[in-house]
Amino acid sequence: MQQCLEYICREFEKVKDYLHRPTFEKERIIDNLFANFMQCFSEYPFEKKRYPKEFLEAANLYNAGDAVVRQRFADVGMRYLLLSDFYDYVKITHLDRKV
């Protein structure tokens, strides 16, 4: 797993309780992690083969400027849910231990 994705998972643990205890600081962290997620998927195309197509499609459409996808992810809650799904996927598949 690329360092940028490892970083996202490590930092996500700091905001896992966002839905129950939202703060401005957690929103800022989520925004930064989301930007890192989108950038990481665009910079490391070989990494894409490891992940479900839903992550790839979201990243590809977002990075391409798709208006519908950009509107959906304008909401910090949706950004959080994408990161949460990614974090859970990595933990369930043990990708974090294959570094």
Beta strands, then each sheet from edge to edge (+ up, - down):
end
